[in-house]
Amino acid sequence: MKKLIALFSIFLFVFAIAGCKEKQNDTHVNLKLGHALDISHPVHKAMVFMAEKVAEKSQGRMKVEIYPSEQLGTEKESIEALQLGYMAMTKTSSAPLEGFIPEMKIFGIPYLFRDSEHFWKVLKGPIGKEVLLAGQKQGLRGLCFYDAGARSFYAKKEISHPSHLKGSKVRVQSSVMSMKMIEAMGGSATPIPFGELYTALDQGVVDAAENNPPSFFTSRHYEVCKFYSLDEHTMLPDILAISTRVWNGLTPEFQQILQEAVDESVEYQRKIWAEAELSDLKSVEEAGVKIIHPDKEPFRESVKKVWDEFEGTVIGELIKEIQEVQ
């Protein structure tokens, strides 16, 4: 009798586990993703691609709902929402993440990367993977880097030398590194949310800003600023991040599906980004913007003290490691 009871108990246990697994496989997951970009931006298009792949790979059991143009908050607000688990995912530049993940400051070091090839070798290698996962204890898990090109200055006047920034209020992201860079060049750094920047430029709250060509075009900032100086001072990647709480709550199957879809979207995004950079530069030029190709050496010289400040620190060590990547 005892053996029968024991066997019956085991049967019930196995049946319960099987039932749980079946129920888990039938679970539907909806993930909300908020970001600040316009729907015409190539990074937004990459995230739409990713969401479609998630739905396809999960046979409709997993869905990513995308809310662009700061519908769910600014970049900083979205990052905080991820930490609290109120929102599942966000796309943010690496700059606002500096206040949450110290290692992200590395991308704010001006003129750190030799070119795009060097940049992607770092991001796809051990250093990039380490930085992506550096914020897990802060509730932020990086899923991938998206190409955001190089950032350059645009304004109502020509900026072809750091001295041209003297006395100018330059909009920056909420980033300590961006502020250090502008101040080193002689400008006055002014943090303003991206969604408020068009009005700030138009009304003279700030005199200049800095961003990549697709963002300059899709934001329509070229309507206000007719000079775009390609000094290419920083290469700040966009980062797709997920709440650590949300990630840990996903089944291993759903984690794999999401990561695979994200990885596929990176290759798609890099392709359409390259096309957008060429097309958007041509479009702003046709709209009357003067494209300037300044001598970068004076800009490099002006920010040497930003590099020197991190001697002997974790960021300083990362700088050395990145310079060694061939």
C-alpha positions in Angstrom: 0.0 0.0 0.0 2.8 2.4 0.9 4.5 1.7 -2.5 1.2 2.4 -4.3 0.8 5.7 -2.5 4.4 6.6 -3.3 3.9 5.8 -6.9 0.7 7.7 -7.1 2.3 10.7 -5.5 5.1 10.6 -8.0 2.6 10.4 -10.8 0.7 13.4 -9.5 4.0 15.3 -9.2 5.1 14.5 -12.8 1.6 15.4 -14.1 1.7 18.7 -12.3 5.1 19.6 -13.7 3.9 18.6 -17.2 0.9 20.8 -16.7 3.0 23.7 -15.6 5.3 23.4 -18.6 2.3 23.2 -21.0 0.8 26.3 -19.3 4.2 28.1 -19.5 4.5 27.4 -23.2 1.0 28.8 -23.8 1.9 32.0 -22.0 1.7 35.2 -23.9 4.2 38.0 -23.1 3.8 41.7 -24.1 6.9 43.9 -23.7 6.5 47.7 -23.9 9.5 49.5 -25.6 9.6 53.3 -25.3 12.1 55.6 -27.1 12.6 59.2 -28.2 13.2 58.9 -31.9 10.9 59.7 -34.8 9.3 56.7 -36.7 11.3 57.6 -39.9 14.6 57.1 -38.0 16.6 54.0 -39.1 17.0 52.9 -35.4 13.2 52.9 -35.0 12.9 50.9 -38.2 15.4 48.4 -36.8 13.3 48.0 -33.6 10.2 47.4 -35.7 12.2 44.7 -37.6 13.2 43.2 -34.2 9.5 43.2 -33.0 8.4 41.4 -36.2 11.1 38.8 -35.7 10.1 38.3 -32.1 6.4 37.7 -33.1 7.5 35.3 -35.9 10.0 33.3 -33.8 7.5 33.0 -30.9 4.5 32.2 -33.2 2.7 35.2 -31.8 3.2 34.2 -28.1 5.6 37.1 -27.5 5.0 40.7 -28.6 7.0 43.9 -28.4 4.9 47.1 -28.5 6.9 50.2 -29.6 6.1 53.7 -28.4 8.3 56.3 -30.2 8.8 60.1 -29.9 8.9 60.1 -26.1 5.4 58.9 -25.7 6.4 57.0 -22.5 8.9 59.6 -21.3 12.4 61.1 -22.0 15.5 58.9 -22.2 16.3 59.4 -18.6 12.7 58.8 -17.5 12.6 55.6 -19.6 15.8 54.3 -18.0 14.4 54.9 -14.5 11.2 53.1 -15.6 13.2 50.1 -16.5 15.0 50.1 -13.2 11.6 50.0 -11.4 10.2 47.4 -13.8 7.4 49.7 -14.9 8.6 49.4 -18.6 10.2 46.5 -20.2 12.6 48.0 -22.8 14.0 51.2 -24.1 16.4 52.5 -26.7 18.8 55.1 -25.4 22.0 56.7 -26.4 25.0 55.6 -24.2 25.3 59.2 -22.9 22.3 59.2 -20.6 23.3 55.8 -19.2 26.5 57.3 -17.8 24.7 58.4 -14.7 23.5 54.8 -14.1 26.4 52.7 -15.4 29.8 54.3 -14.9 31.4 52.2 -17.7 29.3 53.9 -20.3 31.5 57.0 -19.9 34.0 55.3 -22.2 31.9 56.2 -25.2 32.0 59.9 -24.3 35.8 60.1 -24.7 36.2 62.3 -27.7 38.2 60.9 -30.7 38.6 57.6 -29.0 37.8 55.4 -32.0 40.0 55.5 -35.1 37.2 54.7 -37.5 33.9 52.8 -37.8 35.8 49.5 -38.3 37.7 50.0 -35.0 34.4 51.0 -33.3 32.6 47.8 -34.3 35.5 45.5 -33.4 35.4 46.9 -29.9 31.6 46.7 -29.6 31.4 43.1 -30.9 34.4 42.0 -28.8 34.8 41.2 -25.1 34.9 45.0 -24.1 31.5 45.6 -25.7 29.9 42.6 -24.1 31.3 43.6 -20.7 29.9 47.1 -21.0 26.5 45.9 -22.2 26.1 43.7 -19.0 27.7 46.2 -16.6 24.4 47.6 -15.4 22.6 44.4 -14.4 22.9 45.2 -10.7 21.4 48.6 -11.5 18.4 46.9 -13.1 19.6 47.5 -16.7 20.6 44.8 -19.1 22.0 45.8 -22.5 20.7 43.6 -25.3 22.7 45.2 -28.2 24.4 48.2 -29.6 22.9 50.0 -32.6 25.0 52.1 -35.0 24.5 55.8 -34.2 27.4 57.0 -36.4 29.6 59.9 -35.4 28.3 63.1 -33.8 29.1 66.5 -35.2 28.1 70.1 -34.6 25.3 72.0 -36.2 24.4 75.7 -35.7 23.2 78.9 -37.2 26.8 79.9 -37.8 29.8 78.0 -39.1 31.8 75.9 -36.6 35.1 74.9 -38.2 37.4 75.4 -35.2 36.9 74.9 -31.4 37.4 78.7 -31.0 34.0 79.1 -32.8 32.3 77.5 -29.8 33.5 80.1 -27.4 30.6 81.9 -25.7 28.1 79.5 -27.5 25.5 77.6 -25.6 25.7 74.0 -27.0 22.9 71.5 -26.4 24.2 68.2 -25.0 22.5 65.1 -23.7 22.2 64.5 -20.0 25.9 63.4 -19.9 28.8 64.4 -17.8 31.2 63.4 -20.6 29.4 65.5 -23.2 29.6 68.5 -20.8 33.3 68.0 -20.2 34.0 67.8 -23.9 32.0 71.0 -24.7 33.6 72.9 -21.9 37.1 71.7 -23.0 36.4 73.1 -26.4 35.3 76.5 -24.9 31.6 76.2 -25.2 28.8 76.3 -22.6 27.2 72.9 -22.3 23.4 73.0 -21.9 21.5 69.7 -21.3 18.1 69.7 -23.0 15.8 66.8 -23.8 15.8 65.9 -27.5 12.1 66.5 -27.9 12.5 70.1 -26.8 15.6 70.9 -28.9 13.9 72.2 -32.1 12.1 74.9 -30.2 15.3 75.7 -28.1 17.3 76.1 -31.3 14.6 78.1 -33.0 14.1 80.5 -30.0 17.8 80.9 -29.3 17.8 79.1 -25.9 20.9 77.3 -27.3 23.1 78.3 -30.2 24.2 74.9 -31.4 23.8 71.2 -31.0 25.6 68.0 -32.0 24.3 64.8 -33.4 24.6 62.3 -36.3 23.2 63.0 -39.8 20.0 60.9 -39.6 19.0 62.5 -36.3 19.8 66.0 -37.7 17.6 65.2 -40.7 14.6 63.3 -39.1 14.4 65.9 -36.3 14.1 68.7 -38.9 16.8 70.6 -37.0 18.2 71.5 -40.4 15.3 73.9 -40.8 16.8 76.1 -38.0 20.5 75.3 -38.3 22.1 75.9 -41.8 25.7 74.9 -40.9 26.7 71.3 -40.3 30.4 70.8 -39.4 31.5 67.1 -39.7 34.2 67.2 -36.9 32.9 63.7 -35.8 34.0 64.2 -32.2 32.4 61.1 -30.6 30.8 57.8 -31.7 28.1 57.1 -29.1 26.2 53.9 -29.8 22.5 53.6 -29.3 21.7 50.8 -26.8 18.7 48.6 -26.6 18.2 47.8 -23.0 15.7 45.6 -21.0 14.8 45.8 -17.4 16.7 43.2 -15.4 13.6 42.3 -13.5 11.7 41.7 -16.8 14.5 39.7 -18.3 14.8 37.5 -15.3 11.0 36.9 -15.5 11.2 35.6 -19.0 11.5 31.9 -19.7 14.8 30.7 -21.2 12.9 30.1 -24.4 11.6 33.7 -24.6 15.0 35.1 -23.6 16.6 33.2 -26.5 13.9 34.3 -28.9 14.3 38.0 -27.9 18.1 37.9 -28.1 18.1 36.2 -31.5 15.7 38.8 -32.9 17.7 41.6 -31.4 21.0 40.3 -32.9 19.3 40.0 -36.3 18.1 43.5 -36.1 21.6 44.8 -35.5 22.8 43.6 -38.9 19.7 45.0 -40.5 20.1 48.4 -38.7 23.8 48.8 -39.7 22.8 48.3 -43.4 20.0 50.8 -43.4 22.0 53.2 -41.2 24.8 53.4 -43.8 22.2 54.2 -46.5 20.5 56.8 -44.3 23.7 58.7 -43.5 24.5 59.2 -47.2 20.8 60.0 -48.1 20.2 62.4 -45.2 23.4 64.3 -45.7 22.3 64.9 -49.3 18.8 65.9 -48.2 20.0 68.5 -45.7 22.4 69.9 -48.3 19.6 70.2 -50.8 17.6 72.0 -48.1 20.2 74.7 -48.0 22.6 73.4 -45.2 26.3 74.1 -45.7 28.3 70.9 -45.0 31.7 71.7 -43.6 34.7 69.3 -43.4 36.9 71.0 -40.8 40.5 70.1 -39.8 39.9 67.7 -36.9 43.3 68.2 -35.3 42.5 71.4 -33.4 39.4 69.7 -32.0 41.5 66.7 -30.9 44.0 69.0 -29.3 41.3 70.9 -27.4 40.0 67.8 -25.6 43.3 66.3 -24.5 42.6 67.2 -20.9 39.4 65.1 -21.0 41.7 62.1 -21.7 44.2 63.1 -19.0 41.5 63.3 -16.4 41.0 59.6 -16.5 44.6 58.5 -16.1 44.8 55.7 -13.5 41.0 55.1 -13.4 38.8 52.3 -14.7 37.9 54.4 -17.7 41.6 55.1 -18.2 42.2 51.4 -18.4 39.3 50.9 -20.8 40.8 53.6 -23.0 44.1 51.7 -23.2 42.3 48.4 -23.9 40.3 50.0 -26.7 43.4 51.6 -28.2 45.1 48.2 -28.3 42.2 46.6 -30.4 43.5 46.2 -33.9 
